[in-house]
Amino acid sequence: MIQGSNFHLRHMRRDEVALYTELINAPESKGDFLSLELNLPGVIEKKYETEAYSKEARETFLIVDGHDSHRGKILGQIFHFKTVPYFNSREIGYALFSSDTRGKGLMTEAVTLLTEYLFRTMLINRLEIHMNTLNLASEKVAIRCGYRKEGIARGAVFSRGKHIDIAMYALLREEWEQLL
């Protein structure tokens, strides 16, 4: 468990897979930018099983309200995964499930905590965050956490019926060390 100021990051428990599936499939959890694609329960169960044995491909943390790891409300998720096979890097993704939790600095703190965790526990040199170029809130999170814009991937992702441009941000280990 990774402790934040008024929340914590922890791995999902088996008994939470069904609730997690409902949360990520709820329309309000998608916001204005996440894909509207629905996740099959079997696919989520398989991802849970895979992550339970290895974090090499992907590791997901639930963002849980409060300090009690068993009773808190699930507010969102933050995860990291391997992207380009020959890069010594990981990409971070995240989402808050309810609009009333957005805009309060929670995700900036969660990204800061995950960034520190990854640089302290993995032999990687860079972390990346990618977002829809229109997602200004996500861009602000990346900037506040010290990530630098590296460019735009034009028409890189198909979402909500069209191809969209993706802003790419990254933070190198040496840049992170300078932030400490």
N, C-alpha and C positions, 0 to 999 in steps of 0.2 A: 504494500500500500504506500502511496506517495501522498503526503499530507499537504494540503493547501491552507489558505487562511480560514475559509469557512466551508470547505469541501475537501474531498480526497479523490484520488485516482486509484482504482483497483480493477483487478481482473473480474470478469463476469463469472458468476457461479452457474452451475448446471441448471439449477431451479429457476434461473432468470432468463433463460434462452427464449421462452415463449413471450415473456413481457418485453424483452429487448426487440424481438421480431415485430411486435405490435408497435412499439415506439418508433422504430426506424421506418415502418410502413405508413404511419399516420401522416396525413397531408400537412398538418401544422408543423411537423418536424422537418419538413423539406425546405421551409423558408422560400425565398424567391430564387434560389440558385441551385439547390441540389436536384439531382435527377428525380423524376417522378416514377421511375421504375420501381416496381414492388419486389421485395426479396422473398423468395420461397422459404417456408419454415425449414425444409430439409437442407437447403443450402446454408442457412444460418447455423443449423445444428452441426453440419459438416465443418464449417469454419471454426466453430467453437471447439470441436474435437481436435482439429488440426493444430490450433493455437495452444491447446492444453498440453501438447507434447513438444512444441518447438516454436520459438519466436522468430526463426530465420526468415520466413516468408512475410509474416505479419504478426503484430501484437496489438491487441485492443484493450484500452482501459475505459471503464465507465467513469463518468464524472458524477460523483454521488454527494448530495447535500449533507452538510454537518460533519461531525467527527466520528460518528458511530458507523463502522463499516458494514453493519448488518441491517440497520434500520433506516438509513437515509434514502431519500427519493433520488431516483436516477434522473439527472439533469441533461446528460448528453454523453458523447463519446469522444475519445481522442485516440488516434492510432498511428502506427508507423509501419512502413513496408519497404521492401527492396524494389527498386524500379529498374533502372538500366543495369544489366548484369555486370558490366565492367566498371561501373562507378563505385567508388568507396563512399557510398552515401545511403541515406534513407529518406523517404518522403513522409511528411506528417500530414494527416488529414484530421478533420474534426467537425463536430456538429453539436449544436444545442437543440434539444427536442421541443422546447417551448419558447414562444416569442417573448414571454415575460421575463426570461432569464438573459436575454440578449441585451447588449449595450451596457453592461455593468462591469466590464473588466474581467469577468470570470474566465473567458477563453484566453485572454492575454496571459493570465496567471497560469492556466493549465498548459499552454504552449511553453511558457518559460520553465515550468516544472518538468515537462517531458523532454525539452531540449537539454536541460541539465542532467537528467537521468540517462539519456542516450549518450551524451559525450562522456559521462563518468563510467558507463558500463560497457560501451561497445567501442571497438577499434575502428571508428569511422572518421572521415575527415570533413564531411559536409552533411547538412540537413537541408531539405527543400520543402517549400510550401507552394502549391500551385492553386490558383483560384480563377474563377470567371473574372474577366477584366472589369465587369460592372459591379462586382462584389466589393464595394469600398470598405465594408466592415471587416471582412477577412483580410484585405490589404492592410488596414490599420493594425490588425493583430500582428501580422508579419513584421511590419516596420517597428512597432513598439517593442518587439522581442529581438530586434537587432538584425533581422534578415534584410538582405539587399536585393533589389530588383535586378534580375539578369536579362529579362527580355519578355517577349510575347510570342507564344506559340499560336500562330494564326490557324483558326478553324480546326483546332486539335481535338475537341471533344464534342460528341453529339449528345445534346440534352434538350429536352422539352421541344423536340421537333426540328431542331436546327443545329448546325455546327457553330460552336462558339470559340472565341479567342480566350486563351489562358495566360494569365500573368504568372511568371516564374520568379520566385524569391529563393535565396539560399543564404546559409550561414556556415562559414568555415570554422573549424575547431579553433584556429588562432584568433579569429574575430570574437568567438564566444569567450575565450580566455581573457581577452582584453575587456570584456564587459563585466568580469568578476570584480 
